[in-house]
Amino acid sequence: MSDFKKIKNKLIDIIPSELFHLNSKLTHSNFQFYDQVIRVQTDPAIKKIITIAYKKYPCSQKIPLNTNFNSSKKSFDEIIQTRHSIRTFDKRPISLDDVSKLLYYANGVTGKNTDDDNILHYFRTSPSAGGLHPIEIYLIAINVDGLTPGIYHYSPMENVLETVSDQNPSEKLNDITFNQTSNISAVLVLTGIPGKSRFKYGERGYRFMMLEGGHISQNILLSANSLDLASYPIGGFVDDDLDELIGINGVDEVSLYMLMIGTKLKNTQSSKPKVKTSLK
Ligand SMILES: Cc1cc2nc3c(=O)[nH]c(=O)nc-3n(C[C@H](O)[C@H](O)[C@H](O)COP(=O)(O)O)c2cc1C
C-alpha cells in the first residue's frame, strides 16, 4: 500500500472523541497552557470578572429558596449505600423545601472569603476547576407544591429560582425523553457553558466541565435519597429540543444531563443494600 493510501486510511479511522482526548492531554511541554493558567490565576482584573461571571435573568420573577433544612434521618453511610435508580413514581407532589435542598446541596454557596488581592471567592458544595463553575442548573417543575409548572433557573449566588417560562412543560418533556417522564414531579437539568472553562484551560476545559457535571449530579442523587425521594439520571434525550425548552442556544450553553425526581410509590422497597458490605 502506498504511503498516501496508508495516511488516508488512518484518517478515515479517526474517531472524533479519541481525537478530542488526544488534543486535551497535558504533557510537560504545554507551555502555552501553563502560561494561560498562571495568567488567569494571578491577574486581579481577570479574577474579579470570574467572581461576578454567573448567569442571571435580571427581568425574571424570583422565588426565594430555603436554606434552613431539617437534617436527614438517614446517616451519610446509609445514604450512599442505598442510592439506586428508581424509575416509577407516586403521583404526590414534592415540596418546595425539598427542591430547595436538592438545589442548594447540588452547587449552592456555603461561604466566602477574600484572597491576597482582596478579591471575593465563594465556597460551593461542589468542586470546580479554577472555581470557574461552568455548570448551570434548571428546574423543570411539573408537580411541586407551591410552584407553577414551568422552567426555572437556579441562581446559587442569590439562592433563588428565576422564572424562565411558566408554560406547562409536561408534554414536550415526555417527547424529549422518549416517554421517560411518567408521574415525575421535577427534573433538574444540568447545562454547561464550555467557554467558561475553555478560556483558562483550552481543550481540557471541556473535560473539566463534564467532570463537574458528574460531581453536581451525584450531590443531587444523594440528596434525593436523603430526602427519601425517588430519582434517576437520564443521558438519553433529544438535545436540541431540550435546549429549546429551557431557552439555551446549544452552542455557547449546552444541555448535559437530566435528573428525574419524584415521590416513591408506597410499596417501593426501603432500599437496604442487597450485598453485605465491609461497613456492616
Ligand atoms: C451517564 C448516564 C446516563 C444514563 N441515562 C439513562 C437514561 O437515559 N435512561 C435511564 O432509564 N437510565 C439512565 N441512566 C441510569 C442507569 O441506567 C443506572 O444508573 C444503571 O442502570 C445502574 O443502576 P443504579 O443507578 O440503580 O445503580 C444513566 C446513567 C448514567 C450514569
The ligand as a Gaussian input file, in Angstrom:
#p B3LYP/6-31G(d) Opt

LIG

0 1
 C      -24.414000       8.896000      32.084000
 C      -25.659000       8.125000      32.439000
 C      -26.754000       8.162000      31.587000
 C      -27.928000       7.483000      31.922000
 N      -29.009000       7.581000      31.106000
 C      -30.158000       6.910000      31.444000
 C      -31.319000       7.039000      30.616000
 O      -31.334000       7.730000      29.604000
 N      -32.430000       6.363000      30.998000
 C      -32.476000       5.584000      32.134000
 O      -33.502000       4.997000      32.421000
 N      -31.378000       5.481000      32.943000
 C      -30.229000       6.126000      32.632000
 N      -29.130000       6.055000      33.459000
 C      -29.223000       5.298000      34.715000
 C      -28.508000       3.952000      34.611000
 O      -29.239000       3.081000      33.763000
 C      -28.365000       3.372000      36.016000
 O      -27.565000       4.226000      36.786000
 C      -27.749000       1.968000      35.956000
 O      -28.667000       1.051000      35.445000
 C      -27.271000       1.496000      37.328000
 O      -28.358000       1.468000      38.231000
 P      -28.354000       2.263000      39.601000
 O      -28.397000       3.741000      39.267000
 O      -29.584000       1.815000      40.334000
 O      -27.089000       1.942000      40.337000
 C      -27.983000       6.722000      33.133000
 C      -26.864000       6.686000      33.968000
 C      -25.728000       7.384000      33.648000
 C      -24.547000       7.354000      34.599000

